[in-house]
Amino acid sequence: MVFQAVGKLLGYKNRGKSINKEKKEKKGVIESEKVYLEPRYTAARIMDADILMLVALPKGLNVDEWLASNASAFYNHVSLLYGSISEFCTISSCPTMKAWSIQYQWTDERGRKRKCSAPQYADYAASIIQKILTDEDLVPTKHCKEFPKGFRPAIQKTFRFLFHLLGHIYTCHYKTAVMLELHPHMNTLYLHLLLFCAEFDLLDSKEMALSEDLTTALIRSSPAPKTLGNHQRNT
Ligand SMILES: [Zn+2]
C-alpha cells in the first residue's frame, strides 16, 4: 500500500507540470533560483531506507490513531526546524508568507482572508495546530472514545499548515538551512511528510503539485532503498 504513495507522488508530476509551467511563466520564477533542487543537496539525508516502512500503518493499529500520533510528531519536527531558522524569519525579511510559488494569506475563523507576514502565519498556524491536537473531543487519547467526523478535516488542515511551513523554509531560508547543516534533516522530514500525506490522502493534489520537482528529485536521488527498489522492479 505504501508503494501507492510513491506512485501518487510521481503521478503528481505530470499533473503538476502544466500548473507549475503556467505559474512560472506568470510569476517569472527562474528554475536556477531553486537551490534546493541541486543534486548535491537533494542527495543529503539523515536516513533513506526506512521512510516507506515508517509511513505504513502498523498492523492492528487504528488508522485515526496512527494519523493523530504522526501529526503530533510531524508538528514537533517542523516546529524544531522552523525554530532553528526563526531568527532569520522576521516581518522585514518575510513580509509575506511565500511557500513554493504561492503567497499564502491567512484565513481567519470567519473565513476572511488577510495578508500576513511569514512569522505571523507561522504563529497562527502553530496555535491552530496545538488547539487541534490537544482537543480531547476532536483527537481523543482515551481508548473508549471514538474519533469524530471532524477529525479527518482537522488533521488535513494540520498537514496543510506543516506543508506550508516547510515550503517557506525551502523557498525563503534554504541557504540558512544549508549554513546550519539542516538540509539533510529537512529533506528526510519533507519526504517522510509527503509520502505520509500521499498514503493517507491528507493533502490536496494541487498543493502537492507545487513542490513536485523537489519530491521527484528527492525520490530519484534516494540511494535505492530496498523497498523503493522492489517497487521499481515490479512496475
Ligand atoms: Zn521567513
Residues whose N, C-alpha, C, O or C-beta is under 5 A from the ligand:
A	BS01	ZN	F88 C89 T90 C94 A118 C172
